[in-house]
Amino acid sequence: MTTADTTEIRARRPHVPAVRAEGLTVKREGETAIANASFTIDQGEYVGIVGPNGGGKTTLLLSLLGLLPRSEGSIHLFGEPIDSFHQWNRIAYVAQDALSFDQHFPLTVRELVALGRLGPHTLGRRLRAPDWKSVDDALAVMDLTSLAYRRIGHLSGGQKQRVFVAKALVRNPSLLLLDEPVTGVDAHTQEKFYRKLSDLNVRRGITVAVVSHDLAAVFCRMSSVMCVNREVHMAAITEDLEPNDILKKVYGEHFHFVFHRHQCQGVFGRD
């Protein structure tokens, strides 16, 4: 799929933003972690969230999920103020510590993914046929069908990551937020993972925002970059964008990212 094809697909999607923040300030332990941030994530975008460690990337995601209170400003989710937003089934989150679980816990891949179907309206009842269909569909999307009955503790790091994305997908979300999902896996597995997220974004229309330290993957694969270091700067990734112009705003004037766009052949178009 070419860049033009991707752009055309996105142009046909709804114009109500998935996320809009205005003047957002968030404090943690009395210190300002996010200061006066204003940005928009349109539906259908694939956003890379980058910035130095401790810059507030996780804090930003938690505030967008309503898990951290804001000190000032506003957040709208799919056009609704966050304080009155109730369609949380439209938003899925894969936390930074999602893989930190008991490796000996006797759950199969299919059973773990099925936990994603549990919610306020499903607690206390057995999952039904439509629930298991959603589970099996999510396994298929993430290429996990052959591993459905394998114990979680027997999987590789990359396979576990795909399992937790599948667990998020069973809710049929419109927005998928991921916090450093590829930490600790090799470069080849990371590329396969980002390619799978591209597929979810382009072919299924899911808005994706992912915290990543892989700047090359962000500028090759994603449609927008959000740079976070207390302040938030966002830009569309186009062939005219000079990455260092925005990266220096959060990494400092002495930062220099060497980016070879020719290395993104077959990738920049998010095929």
N, C-alpha and C positions, 0 to 999 in steps of 0.2 A: 504494500500500500504506500503510495507516494505522499509527500507533504501536502500536495494539492487535494488529494482524496481526503486526508485527515481534516484539513481545513474545511472542506465542504461538509463533512459529517458534522463537525462541531457547529457550523453555521446553522444547521437545521435544528439544533437543540434549544430548549427553553431559554429565555433571556433573563428570567429571575435568577439572581446569583445563588449559588449554593451557600456561600458565606459572604457576609459583608460586615466589616468591623469599622467603626469610626471613633477615633480618639480613645482607643482602648488602652487602659493602663491597668496592669496587674502587679500586685505586690506579694512577695513571699518572705515571711519572717521579718516584716517591716521594711524590706528593701524592695525598690522598684525593679521588677524583672522584665516587664514590657512597658514601654513608655509611649503614650500618645500614638498608638499604631492605627493607621487607616489603610485598609486594603480590601480587595474583592476577589473571591474565587468563583469564577463563572461555572455553571454546570457544563460538564464535559471537559474540563481542564485536567491536565496531568501536571501537578505542581511538585517541584523539588524544593524542600525546605532545608537550607544550609546555613552554616554559621559556626563560630568557634564553640568549643565545649563550655558550658556554663552560660551561654549567651541567651538562653530563654526559650529554646525551641520546644522542649517538652512542656514548659509552662504555658506557652502559647496554645498548644494542642489541648491541654487540659482545660484551659479557659474556654475554648471553643466548644468543648463538651459539657460545659457547665459544672465541671468538677473542681474548679478553682474560681472563687469570686473575683469579679473585676472591681477595681477601685473607682474607675471613671470610664466613661464612654459607653458604647453600645455594640451589641452583636446581634445580627439577624441571620437566621438559618432558613433557607428557602423562602425568604421574604417575611418570616415571622420573627418578632423579638424573642430572644432566647428565653426570657422570663415566662413567656406564654407558649413556648414551643413544646408540643407534645408528641410529635412524630419521630421519636427517637429510634424507631425501627428503621428509619431511612438512613441512619448514620451508624457505621461500624468502625471499631477502633481496635487496632492491634498494638498493644503496649510494648514498650522497650524490653520489659522483663517477661514477655509472654512465654518464652522458652524455659523460664526458670521454674520447673516443676519437678516433682518426684519421678525420676526416670523409671522407677520400679512400679509405679501406679498401674494397676492391671486394666488399662483401657486400650481398646483398639482404635485405629484411626477413625473408623466410621462412628464409633461411640463418642469420641471426643468432638468430632465435627457436629454431631447431633446435639451437643450441649448448646450450640449456638441457636437452636430453636426454642430454648427455654426462655421464658419471660413472665411478666406479671399475669398474663392470661393463659399460660401453659403450665405453670408450676402446679404440681399435684396431680397431673393427668399423664397418661401414657401418650407417647408420640403416635400420631396417626399416619395413615398412608401418605397424605400430602406432605407431612413433615419429612418422612423418609425419602420421598421423591426429591425434595429440596436438598437433602443431604447428599443423595447420590448424584444429583446434578452438579452440586458444588465440587464433589470429588472428581467428577469428569472434567470440569472446567480447569481444575488445578492439576490434572494428569495424575490423580491419586487412586483411581479405581482399582488398579492392581495391588495397591497397598491397603485396601479398605479394612482387612481383617488382621493386619499386622499390629503388634503391640507398639505403642508410641516410643517406648524406650529403645526399640530396635532400629529406629530411623536415623538417617544422617541429619546434620544440621539444616541443609537445604530442604530436605523433605519435611522436616518439622515446621519450617517457615511456611511452606505451602499449605500444610495442614491448618495452621492458625488463620491463614487468609481464607481457606475454605470454610472454617468455622464462622468467620465474619460474613462470608457470602451467603450462607443459608438464610440470612435475614433479608435477602434481596435488597441490599442497601443502594441508595443513590449516591452516597458519599462514603469513601473509604479513607480513613486516616491511619497511617502507619508510622511508628516511631522507631527509626533505625532497625528495620527488619532484617538486614543482611549482615549484622555484626558477627564477626567470627567465622565467616565462610569464605571459600576461595573465590578468586575473581571470575572464573568460569561460571560457578553457581550463582554468583551475584548477577551476572549478565543475563542468565536464563531467567532469574527471578524478575528482573526489571522488564524483560521482554514479555513475561506473562502479565505483569501489571499493565503494560502497554496494550495488550490484547483486551484486558478487562475494560480499559478506558475507551478504546476506539470501537471495539465490536459490541460491547455490552452497554456502553454509554455511562459507565460509572465514573463519577468525579473522584480522582485520586490525589491525595496529598501525602507525600512521604518524606520523612526526615532522613537525610542521607549525607554522608561525608564523601561520597564518590562524585566529585564535581564533573568528571568526564561523562558519567552516566546521566547526570542531570542535564547537561547541555547537549548531549546527543539525543536523549530519548524524550525529554519532557517538554511541555508546551509553555511553562512559566517557571520562573525561579523566585523564591521568596528567601531573602537574606535576613537573618535574625541575629542581632547582638544588642539586646535591650531595645533598640530601634528596629523597625521592620521596613524593608525596602523590597518592592516586588516589580518584576519586569517580564514581559512576554519574551520568550526565546525565539528570535528570528535570525535569519542569516545576517542581518545587519547589526545585531547586538554584539558589542564587545564585552565579553564576560568580565574582564577586570574592572570595567567602569562601575559595575554594581557590586562586585565582590569586595573591592577596596573599601566600600562604605561600612562593611562589618568586620573585615579582617585587617584593615589598616592600610595606609598608603604604601607600605613597603611590600605588601603581598603581591605576588605575581603568579598567575595561573597560565601555564603554557597549554593552549588548546589547539589541537590540530583537527579541524573540521573534516578533513578528508578521511580520518579514521572512523567517521560515523557513517560511511557509505552503507546503505541498507539499514541504518539505525536511526539517522536523523529524521527520516520520514516516518518513524515509528511503525514500520511494516510488520 
